[in-house]
């Protein structure tokens, strides 16, 4: 297992387990409310998947140079908004509020503050794991750089898309089946590339780790009914792949 992958597992695990503990100690922070319901949940799931297809098509246009000039973090962020614009179109056309994308309508400031604290914990666990594995990394990674703005925007929109799909799939198939199925699909999606690269058997067995991690993350997000607290964690973990952030 590479130090970076080890760090990702350590960071996400530390943050999610801390959230589960906090949720147990302070259930009032994320009071249980009925999950989003839909008159025809499978139909809504289909519309959400169409939005995903549209996002992929816009991403292909972006990769072929059909985009705003990527000269600064602001224009790069606007490109991300354009790529993920089908999400906003979906909610507008179907006349559905952001809560149907697991964006909690209240206590957003508190949820974001908690998320920032958990992101700091995740980053610390990530750095400790990579250093313990013998890799030199910055003791305080440069996650605050303005150049990282487009990554934060992209990750937020990714999380909104995941929230939209989770809400509709759980309404159609049930929360447990949705979380387990999504975690299995997340791990299985890595298999073709790993086989093509001649990955050894022990790395394929590591997919079990991805299933557990996916189950923890998706289950916690669905349990909370909110993506906002998870967003900062996802941002800092994504940023750990860049040398400009992690180089000592």
C-alpha positions as CSV (number, residue, x, y, z in Angstrom):
1,X,0.0,0.0,0.0
2,X,1.5,3.4,-1.0
3,X,2.0,6.0,1.8
4,X,-0.6,8.2,0.1
5,X,-3.3,5.5,0.1
6,X,-2.4,4.7,3.7
7,X,-2.8,8.3,4.5
8,X,-6.1,8.6,2.8
9,X,-7.5,5.6,4.8
10,X,-6.1,7.0,8.0
11,X,-7.5,10.5,7.4
12,X,-11.0,9.5,6.3
13,X,-11.3,6.9,9.0
14,X,-10.2,9.4,11.8
15,X,-12.6,12.1,10.6
16,X,-15.6,9.8,10.1
17,X,-15.2,7.9,13.4
18,X,-14.9,11.3,15.1
19,X,-18.1,12.4,13.5
20,X,-19.9,9.3,14.6
21,X,-18.7,9.9,18.2
22,X,-19.8,13.5,18.0
23,X,-23.2,12.5,16.6
24,X,-23.6,10.1,19.5
25,X,-22.6,12.6,22.1
26,X,-24.5,15.6,20.5
27,X,-27.4,14.2,18.5
28,X,-29.0,17.7,18.5
29,X,-26.4,18.9,16.0
30,X,-27.9,16.7,13.3
31,X,-31.5,16.0,14.5
32,X,-33.1,13.1,12.8
33,X,-35.6,14.2,10.2
34,X,-37.5,12.2,7.6
35,X,-35.3,11.6,4.6
36,X,-36.3,13.2,1.3
37,X,-39.3,11.5,-0.3
38,X,-40.3,11.4,-3.9
39,X,-43.6,10.4,-5.5
40,X,-41.7,8.3,-8.1
41,X,-38.2,7.7,-6.7
42,X,-37.0,5.4,-9.5
43,X,-38.0,8.0,-12.0
44,X,-36.2,10.7,-10.0
45,X,-33.1,8.4,-9.9
46,X,-33.2,8.1,-13.6
47,X,-33.3,11.9,-14.0
48,X,-30.4,12.2,-11.7
49,X,-28.4,9.7,-13.7
50,X,-29.2,11.7,-16.9
51,X,-27.7,14.7,-15.1
52,X,-24.6,12.7,-14.4
53,X,-24.3,11.8,-18.1
54,X,-24.7,15.5,-19.0
55,X,-21.9,16.3,-16.6
56,X,-19.6,13.7,-18.2
57,X,-20.4,15.1,-21.6
58,X,-19.5,18.7,-20.4
59,X,-16.4,17.3,-18.9
60,X,-15.4,15.9,-22.3
61,X,-15.9,19.3,-23.9
62,X,-13.7,20.8,-21.1
63,X,-11.0,18.3,-21.9
64,X,-11.1,19.3,-25.5
65,X,-10.6,22.9,-24.7
66,X,-14.2,24.2,-24.8
67,X,-13.9,26.2,-21.6
68,X,-13.1,29.5,-20.0
69,X,-9.4,30.4,-19.9
70,X,-7.9,28.6,-16.9
71,X,-5.6,31.4,-16.0
72,X,-6.6,31.8,-12.4
73,X,-8.5,30.0,-9.6
74,X,-11.7,32.0,-10.2
75,X,-12.0,31.1,-13.9
76,X,-11.1,27.5,-13.1
77,X,-13.8,27.5,-10.5
78,X,-16.3,28.9,-13.0
79,X,-15.4,26.1,-15.4
80,X,-16.3,23.6,-12.6
81,X,-19.7,25.4,-12.1
82,X,-20.4,25.1,-15.8
83,X,-19.4,21.4,-15.9
84,X,-21.7,20.6,-13.0
85,X,-24.5,22.9,-14.1
86,X,-26.8,19.9,-14.9
87,X,-27.2,19.4,-11.1
88,X,-28.7,22.9,-10.8
89,X,-30.8,22.4,-13.9
90,X,-32.1,19.1,-12.4
91,X,-33.2,20.7,-9.2
92,X,-34.8,23.7,-11.0
93,X,-36.6,21.6,-13.6
94,X,-37.9,19.1,-11.1
95,X,-38.7,22.0,-8.6
96,X,-36.8,20.3,-5.8
97,X,-35.0,22.1,-3.0
98,X,-31.3,21.6,-2.1
99,X,-32.4,19.5,0.8
100,X,-33.2,16.7,-1.7
101,X,-29.4,16.8,-2.4
102,X,-28.6,16.3,1.3
103,X,-27.8,19.9,1.8
104,X,-29.3,20.5,5.2
105,X,-31.4,23.7,5.3
106,X,-30.5,24.8,8.8
107,X,-27.5,25.1,11.1
108,X,-25.2,25.3,8.1
109,X,-22.6,27.5,9.9
110,X,-22.3,24.9,12.8
111,X,-22.1,22.0,10.4
112,X,-19.4,23.7,8.3
113,X,-17.4,24.6,11.5
114,X,-17.6,21.0,12.6
115,X,-16.5,19.9,9.1
116,X,-13.5,22.2,9.3
117,X,-12.4,20.8,12.6
118,X,-12.8,17.2,11.3
119,X,-10.8,18.2,8.2
120,X,-7.9,19.3,10.4
121,X,-8.1,16.0,12.2
122,X,-8.1,14.1,8.9
123,X,-5.2,16.0,7.6
124,X,-3.2,15.4,10.8
125,X,-3.9,11.7,10.6
126,X,-2.9,11.7,6.9
127,X,0.4,13.4,7.5
128,X,1.2,11.1,10.5
129,X,0.4,8.0,8.5
130,X,2.6,9.1,5.5
131,X,5.5,10.1,7.7
132,X,5.2,6.8,9.6
133,X,5.4,5.0,6.2
134,X,8.7,6.8,5.5
135,X,7.5,9.5,3.1
136,X,8.7,13.1,3.6
137,X,5.7,15.5,3.6
138,X,5.0,19.0,4.9
139,X,4.3,19.0,8.6
140,X,1.6,21.6,7.9
141,X,0.3,21.0,4.3
142,X,-0.6,24.1,2.3
143,X,-4.3,23.5,2.0
144,X,-5.1,27.2,2.4
145,X,-3.4,28.4,-0.8
146,X,-5.8,30.5,-3.1
147,X,-4.7,28.3,-6.0
148,X,-6.8,25.5,-4.4
149,X,-10.1,27.4,-4.8
150,X,-11.2,25.4,-7.9
151,X,-10.5,22.1,-6.1
152,X,-12.8,23.2,-3.2
153,X,-15.5,24.2,-5.7
154,X,-15.2,21.0,-7.7
155,X,-15.4,18.8,-4.6
156,X,-18.5,20.7,-3.3
157,X,-20.2,20.1,-6.6
158,X,-19.2,16.4,-6.6
159,X,-20.6,16.0,-3.0
160,X,-23.8,17.7,-4.1
161,X,-24.1,15.2,-7.0
162,X,-23.4,12.3,-4.6
163,X,-26.1,13.7,-2.2
164,X,-28.6,14.0,-5.0
165,X,-28.0,10.4,-6.1
166,X,-27.9,9.0,-2.5
167,X,-31.2,10.7,-1.6
168,X,-33.0,9.3,-4.6
169,X,-31.5,5.8,-4.5
170,X,-32.3,5.5,-0.8
171,X,-35.9,6.6,-1.4
172,X,-36.2,3.9,-4.1
173,X,-34.2,1.0,-2.7
174,X,-33.7,1.8,1.0
175,X,-30.8,3.4,2.8
176,X,-28.9,0.1,3.7
177,X,-29.0,-1.3,0.2
178,X,-28.0,2.0,-1.3
179,X,-24.9,2.4,1.0
180,X,-23.7,-1.2,0.6
181,X,-24.3,-1.2,-3.2
182,X,-22.6,2.2,-3.7
183,X,-19.6,1.1,-1.6
184,X,-19.3,-2.1,-3.6
185,X,-19.5,-0.3,-6.9
186,X,-16.9,2.3,-5.7
187,X,-14.4,-0.5,-5.0
188,X,-15.3,-2.6,-8.1
189,X,-14.7,0.5,-10.3
190,X,-11.0,0.2,-9.5
191,X,-10.7,-3.4,-10.6
192,X,-10.3,-3.0,-14.4
193,X,-7.5,-0.5,-14.1
194,X,-5.7,-2.5,-11.4
195,X,-5.9,-5.7,-13.5
196,X,-4.7,-3.8,-16.6
197,X,-1.7,-2.6,-14.6
198,X,-0.9,-6.1,-13.3
199,X,-1.7,-5.3,-9.7
200,X,-0.7,-8.1,-7.3
201,X,-3.3,-10.1,-5.5
202,X,-2.7,-8.3,-2.2
203,X,-3.7,-5.0,-3.8
204,X,-6.9,-6.5,-5.1
205,X,-7.6,-7.7,-1.6
206,X,-7.2,-4.1,-0.5
207,X,-10.5,-3.4,-2.3
208,X,-12.1,-4.7,0.9
209,X,-10.6,-1.6,2.6
210,X,-12.3,0.6,0.0
211,X,-15.6,-1.1,0.6
212,X,-15.3,-0.5,4.4
213,X,-14.3,3.1,3.8
214,X,-17.1,3.8,1.3
215,X,-19.6,2.2,3.7
216,X,-18.4,4.5,6.6
217,X,-18.4,7.7,4.5
218,X,-21.7,7.2,2.6
219,X,-23.5,5.8,5.6
220,X,-22.4,8.7,7.7
221,X,-23.5,11.3,5.1
222,X,-26.8,9.6,4.6
223,X,-27.3,9.3,8.4
224,X,-26.7,13.0,8.9
225,X,-28.8,14.0,5.9
226,X,-26.1,16.6,5.1
227,X,-23.1,16.9,2.8
228,X,-21.8,20.2,4.2
229,X,-19.8,18.8,7.2
230,X,-18.1,16.2,4.9
231,X,-17.1,18.7,2.2
232,X,-14.0,20.2,4.0
233,X,-12.8,16.6,4.8
234,X,-13.2,15.6,1.2
235,X,-11.4,18.8,0.0
236,X,-8.3,18.4,2.2
237,X,-8.0,14.7,1.4
238,X,-8.2,15.5,-2.4
239,X,-5.5,18.2,-2.0
240,X,-3.1,15.7,-0.5
241,X,-2.4,14.3,-4.0
242,X,-0.7,17.6,-5.1
243,X,3.0,18.2,-4.5
244,X,2.4,21.9,-4.2
245,X,0.4,21.1,-1.0
246,X,2.4,18.2,0.5
247,X,6.0,18.8,-0.5
248,X,8.2,19.5,2.5
